Amino acid sequence: MGTDARKRPLGVTIIAVLMGIGGILDILGSILVLVGIFAIGRTIIVHGHSTTGHVVDTLGIILAIVPLIIGVLMFIFAAGLWLLKLWAFWLTVIIELISLLRHVFEFTQATHPPVALIVLGMLIPIAVLLYFLADANVRTAFLGR
């Protein structure tokens, strides 16, 4: 396979960079949540409510771990897209299909967001899916065909 077949399309580069930025923001967010919750927990403990303070600390750790894990996974995912890894191609397709199905599912809920917001939320997954599955340059970059 020549070097031309492995050239990263601009759209894949943009998606990878946005994923990397999202990963950084999630990691920073988890750190901020952890620091904020620990500060609240310490204040509660200082005022003589140690059990409540420890519960707040534990909840803070749980709330901080989720965005931290998501941030690290987004970073790995961004690297896979950047390096044109086949697993990143298929993971993108799967994640966008799940996202699209989640938005479609919102239509069936009794209390759902306004229809315009649901439709707007569907646009990015549809655009990424069409780009990844229909663009010959993307298929060539990841699949070599």
Secondary structure, DSSP 8 states (H G I E B T S, - for coil): --GGGG---HHHHHHHHHHHHHHHHHHHHHHHHHHHHHHHHHHHHHTT-HHHHHHHHHHHHHHHHHHHHHHHHHHHHHHHHHTT-HHHHHHHHHHHHHHHHHHHHHTTSSS---HHHHHHHHHHHHHHHHHHHH-HHHHHHHH--
